């Protein structure tokens, strides 16, 4: 008799889950499967909105698994001791998991592969979080891409992995329940669940699939035109589900392929699929530049003299910069745990180019607040905005926050949704409230400097300084 343990991490679903599908496929009559989740002490030292959403997803998954007759067993404590305990209590001689290719997860997986080998436990691990793994998309000379456009071309030419069928009936037959032997882990899980407080729209696999259906019904066809406007429901909102693994990226891709009506204009579909490729691209970049969470990818920019101003940083974080679109975006993040992608670029450019502040401060803040926080994509996005990543263009990539506002929120609808102090400001002033006269300020009930701050910087001045800062490093 063989006992196969399936180790869940950020792949919290029962469908199209590679490690789970393979464990079931390999199971013979009389073999057992045990589902496990390790509550890692290092990853849970803090409890941010990101943790809140993740553990709400975990609870949804645990309840779903319990309903199929395959309970999740919780391990807690230092990882080697936790898995030694698992092996001793379940006689598990095989471990299945979907590996991480970057960051903390990669270090953990590399270490645990050696550990499992030392225990004579066979380990089966798979690329599952991305359509193509970090080593799959290569140049003709075997090297790796640094620019997205040629990467995308090669990415599109590769055959896409199929959806992994999970035999739920076989799972419920083979799954074992040893939860009574893991009381400490169950207690640690309940303590985490007791901390949940966020009210998030959409959690878990069922909600993920429902949201995907809604997006594919119509919105995907206009995605290329509508995705940049934060007041419009033009994005898929799938990033949170992909982050937690409530839905598989393969399911998203193949559902699009199956559902799209190719008789229609598919420019929106093409634009959305390119966004899926961006996830793979940034995963590849982080994999081959493992220090990029803390170091600029472009070596010559590692000595940039970033501004160090805690007061300015707090104003940026709290949405008190005096630039309405920037402030509205930050308030959306703080209240909902999510931010529109166009606005992520705008606030990142503002922090690094207008305030000349270290991109790591922004990346760190996003890591705490975003419920869809993906390290590779977030680091890649921040280094892109800061012009320190693989494709830097510091003399051109300086967003004008007012022009961004006028272009992508022309009527100020998004701004007014998140900025009650600007509710009565006339449309012609909504992007620059400071241009109102005293009488107009009183009429709008918004006194600049009291009800809403003056701009903390002059964009034209800071744009020149930003470009000069980069020139001095060349």
N, C-alpha and C positions, 0 to 999 in steps of 0.2 A: 504493500500500500504506500502510495506517495501522497504527501501533503504539500500543496502548492500555496504559498502565501502571495497575495496580490497587494502590493504596497501603493496606496493612493496618496497623491500629493496635491498638485494643481490640475487634476484631471477628474473632477468630481461629477461623474456621470456613469450611467449603466449602459449607454449605447455608444457605438463607434469608439470604444476605449481599447487601444491596442493591447496593453498588458493584460487586461481582463479577458479580452477575446482569445489571446494566445494561450493563457492559462487554461481556459475552458476547452479550447481545441485540443490541448495536449492531455487533458484528463481522460483516464480510462475508467472502466467500471471498478468501483471500490476505492478509487482515489478521492481525496478531499481537497477542498479549496477553503482558505481562510482569508477574509478581507481585513486589512489592517491600515491604520492611520497613526503616524507617530507625531505626538505633540512635542515639538522640538523647543526646549527651553530658551535657546538663543533667539529664535524667531518670534517669541511671544513675550519678550521683556517689556514691550510697550503695547498699548491697545488703541490704535488709531482708527479712523473711519475705514481705512483699508482692511484692517483686521476684522472690524465689525461686519463688513459685507462678506468677507471671505468665510467667516465662521457661520454666518447665516446660510451661506451656500452649503457649507459642510453639513449643517443640521438638516437642510432639505435633502441632501444626498443620503445621509444616514437614515432618515425616515423612509426614503424611497427604497433603499437596500433592505431595510428591515421588512418592508412590505412584500419583498420578493422572497423572503426566507433566507437572506444572506446577510446576517448582521455584521456590522463593522466593529472590529476589536481595536481598542485604543492602547497604544504604547506611550509611556511617558518617561521623562528623564534623559540622561545621557544616552546617545544613540546606540553605542556598542552594547551597553547593558540592556537597553530596551529590546534589541533584536536577539540577544542571547536568551533573554527571558522568553521571547516569542518561540524560539526554536525549542527550548526546554519544555514549554507548556503545551505546544501543539505538534511537536515532532516534525515541523516544517523542514523539508530538505531541498526545496526550491523556492526562489524569490523572483517575482515578476514585477517590473516597474517601468514606467516611461521616464527616460532619463532627461536630466537637464544638461544643456550644453554650455551654460554660461554661469558666471557669478558664484554665489554661495552654493547653489544647487549642484553645480558641476563639481566643486570641491568635495561636497558631501558624498556625491555619487562615486567619484573616483576613490575616495577613502573607503566607502562601504563595499565596493567591489573587491578590494583587497581583503577586507574583513570577512566577507562572505566566503571568499576563497580559503582563508585560514580556518574557517569553521566547516569546510567541506560542504557548503551549501551552494548549489548551482544557482547562478543569477542570470536571468533573461531580461534584457532591457532594450527599449525601442525608442525611435524618434516618433513622437506623437503630438507634441505641442505645436509643431509647424508642418506645413505642407512639404517643404524640403528642408532637410537638416543643414547645419552650418558648413558641412564639407561637400554638399551635393552640387551646388551651382558654381561652375568654374569657367575660367577663360579657356580658350583653345590651348594656351601654353601651360595649363594646369594651375595657374595662379588664381587669386581671388579678386573680385571686383571691389572697387572703392567708390564707384559712382553708380547711382541707382539705374539710370536709363539702360545702359548695356546689360546690367544684371537682369533687369526685367525682361529684356529680349531673350536672354538665355533661359530664364526661369519659365517663360511661356512655352519654350520648345521641349521642356522635359515632360515626360509622362507623369501624371499626377497619381499618387497612391490611392487605392480604392478605400471605400468605407469598410471598416472592420465590423463584421456581423457578430453580435454577442448573443449566444444561445442562453436566454434567461431560464428556460426550463431546465437545462442541464446544470446551470449555476445553482438553482434552488435545490436540486437533487444532491449536488456535490458539496455545497456549502456546509460548514460546521459552525456550531455555536459553543464557544469556550469563554464567553464573556465573563462568567463567574470567576475565571482565573485571572482576570485583568481589572480588578476593582480599582486599583490606583489610577490606571489609565482612564477608566470610566468616570472617576471622580474629577480628574483633571479636565476632561471634556465638559462635564456638567458645570464646572467653575467658569469655563470659557463661555458657555451658552448663557449662563446667568449674567454675563457682562453685556450681552447684546442689547443695543438701545436704538440703533438706526432704523429709520422707516424708509426702506429703499423700494422703488417701483421695479419689481422684477428680480426674482432670486431663484436660481436653480434650473434644472434641465427642462422642465415643462414650460416655464416662462421663457427660456431661451428659444425653444423651438417655436413657441407662439409668436414671439417678437420677429423671428426670422421669416415666418409666414407673412406677417403683416408687411414687412419691408419688401418682400418679393412680389407682393400683390400689385404694387404700383410704384412705390417710392424709388426703387432701384433704377428705373428707367430715366428718372430726372436727377439722379444722384450727382452727376457731373455739374449740373447747373445750380442745384439747391444746397449742396453740402457746405458751401462757404457762408451761408447766412444763418447766424445763430438764432434768429427769431422764428425760423422756419423749421419744421420737423422733417429735415432732409437727410439726416444721417441714419445709420442702421441701429445704433445703440447696442451693437453686439460686442463691443470691446470688453465690457464687464464680464460677459459670459465666457468669452474666450480666455480672459485672464484667469478665471477660477476653474476653467475646464468644464463648465456646465454644458457646453456644447463643443464638439470637435471642429477644428478648422476644416477637416476633410468634409464633414457633413455640410458645412456652410458652402464650400466650393462646389460640391457635387449637386447640392440642392439647387444652386443657381444654374448649373449646367442643365439640370433636368427641367426646371420650371420656366426658364426665360423663353419668352416668345421672340424668336430671332427675326420675325417679320416686322418687329418694331425697331425703332432706333435704339441701338445697344451701346451708345457712347457712355451712358450712365453705368451700364453693367461693366464695361471695360475699365472705367475709372474705379469702380468698387473693387474689382479683382486686383487692380494694381495696388490697392491698399492692403490686400491680403499679402501681396508680394513684399510690401514694405516691412511687414512683421518678420518675414523670413530674412530680408536684407539686414535689418538691424540685429537680428539674432546672430547672423554670420559675422557682422562687424564686431559685436561684443565678444563673440567666441574667439576671434583672432586678435582682438585687442582687449585682453582680460583686465587690464588696468584702467580702462576708459571710464569707469565709474568715478575714479579719483584723479585721473590724469587726462589732459588733452591728447587726442589722437595725433594731431600734428605737433611734433616735438618742439618746433621753434616757437609755438605759442604757449609753452608751459610756464613761461616767466612773465606773462601779462600782469601788469600792475593793477589788478582789480580794486575797485573802491570798496572800503570796509566801513559801512555805516549802518549800524543796527537800527537807528530810527527810520532811515529810508526803507530798509528791508521790511520792517514792521508795517509801514504805510503801504508798501506793495502787497504784503500778505493780507492785509485787512481791507484792501480796496479803498484806499484813501490817498491816491496819487494826484487827483485833480484831472485825470484823463478818463472820461466817463466809460469808454468801452473797456479799458483796462480794469477799472474798478468793478464794473458790472461782472466781468469774467471771473475775477477773484472772489467775488461774493457768491457767484454761482457755484464755484468750486467749494467754498467753505460751507455752504448750506446743503449741497446735494452730493458732494463727493465725486462730481463729474464736471468736465468742462468741454465745450465744443472745440473741435480740433483746430479750426481757424484761429480761435482765441488762444489756444495753447501756444501757437506760433507768435501771436501778437504780444502776449504777456512775457514770453521768454525773450523776445527781441527787446522789449521795453526794459526788462531787468538788466540785460547784458549790454545793450547799446545806449539806452537813454540814461540808465542809472550807473552804468559801467560796473555792475556788481557781478561777482563770481557766479558762473552758471551752476556750480555745485550747490549753492544756497537754494536756487530754484528747484533743482533736481531733487534735493533732499525734502523740500517742502511738498512737492508733488508726490513723493514717495509716501508721505504720511497721509495726505488728503485724498488722493485719487483712489476710488474703489476699483478702477480698471488698471491700476499701476502695473506695468510690465517693465522690469528693469531695462532690458535691451532697447525697447522702443523709446522709453522715457530718456535714457541716457543719450541715445542716438538723436532724439529730437532736440534735446537741450544743447548738445554739441553742434548740431546743425544750426540752431538759432544763434549760438555764440560764435559761429564761424571758426570753430576749433576742431571740427570732426574731419571725416575722410574727404569731404568735398567743400572746403572752405572758400567762400567768396566774401571776405570781410568788407570790401569796398562797395558792394552792392546790396548785401543782405542786412539792411538797416531799415526796419519797418517804421513808417511814420504813423504813430498811434492815432492821430486825428484823421489822416487819409484812410486808414483801415476802418475807422468808425464810419466815415462818410460812405465808403464803398460797400461795406458788408452789413451795416445797420442803418441804411439811409434815412429811415423815418424815426430812428431812435426807439423802436419798439422793444428790442432786447434790453437796451439801457434802462428804459423806464420800468421794465419788469423787475429789475434787480436793484434799482436805485430810487427808492421812494422820495428822496429829497429833490429829485429832478423831475418828478411826475408832472408838474405844471409848467416846466420850461418849454418854450415854444420850439418847434421843430428846427427853425433856422439857427437856434443857439445850442441844440442838444449835444453837439459834438465839442463845442467850446463855450461852456456856460459863462466863462469869465468875460466874454464879449458883451454880455448884457449890461445895460446902463443900470444905475442905482434904482431908478423907478421900475425898470423891467425885472430886476431881481426881487424887489418888494412885491410886485404883482405876481411873480411866480412862487413866492414864498421860499426863495432860495437865495440867501445872502452869501456871496462868495467870500470865503475866509471864515465863515461861521457855520452855515448849514452844509456847505460843501467846500472842500479845500481848493485853494489856488493850485495851479500846476506846480509840482515839486521841482521841475526842471524845464528848461527851454529846449525843445527838440532840435531845432536847427543848430544850436550851440553844441549840444551833446553828440549830434551826428558827426560834426567835424572832429570833436575830441575822440570819438570812438575810432574813426578812420585813422587819425594820427597815431592812436595807441597801437593799432595793428602795424602801421607802417614802420614804427620804431623797432618792431620785433623782426623785420625782414633783413 
